Amino acid sequence: MSSNSKPEVSPLAPPQPARPNNTNLAHLNPLPPSVFTLPQTAQLEALYTIIRDKETSRGDFLFYSDRIIRLLVEEGLNHLPVVARTVETPTGAVYNGVGFEGKICGVSILRAGEAMEAGLREVCRSVRIGKILIQRDEETTLPKLFYSKFPQDIASRYVLLLDPMLATGGSAMKAVEVLMEHGVPEERIIFINLIAAPEGLTTFCSRFPSLKVITGWIDQGLNDKAYIIPGLGDFGERRYCT
Ligand code: URA
């Protein structure tokens, strides 16, 4: 084993502990208080290793990115407020539990964000999902809104904003602006993404400090084409092969 390669892990190795000192997080030290990462476990890293690998087939990319999306959506739901709820169990006992406080909806940033809709539907069966299309304006080079369609009562819902890659943060910030123009308060939006670049995360969080960001992994940075490094390439291309 060379000095800079990782130690070998036997197939029978015991579960690896979470890595609270994950070096990926050293890029953002301290992490903005509104940012939450998935537990940085060996299993999670194994999933990311598969989807980052350029040799991974489309089928495997779909399967393993869906697994991460499911974890992210579940983590997003952990951040919704709950209220006391008492039920009676079949034993006749009373259980003092909790229930979700408000209604939610998803909003996917097209086109890559659409890939996260199924993961949200798996856990929130009849959830309403809005769409937003933002692209770079060729004249101004700024992100421009091309299309949006939201549930009509979106202003009274918690919004899970879906986009797998947080690179510069331009599209995500424009999407939040549009949601706020539709009456959704910043603190009712939860932004869920698979991989974040520190640059985009910092810009996004300083602009919207009370909006929670749930990310699976924080990478090293951006290259000169605004791709996340090491990243996984173009998420939409990997997912849809077009
Ligand atoms: N969008 C992608 O799909 N990949 C990146 O690396 C950055 C933005």
Residues whose N, C-alpha, C, O or C-beta is under 5 A from the ligand:
A	BS01	URA	M165 A167 A226 Y227 I228 G231 G233 D234 F235 G236
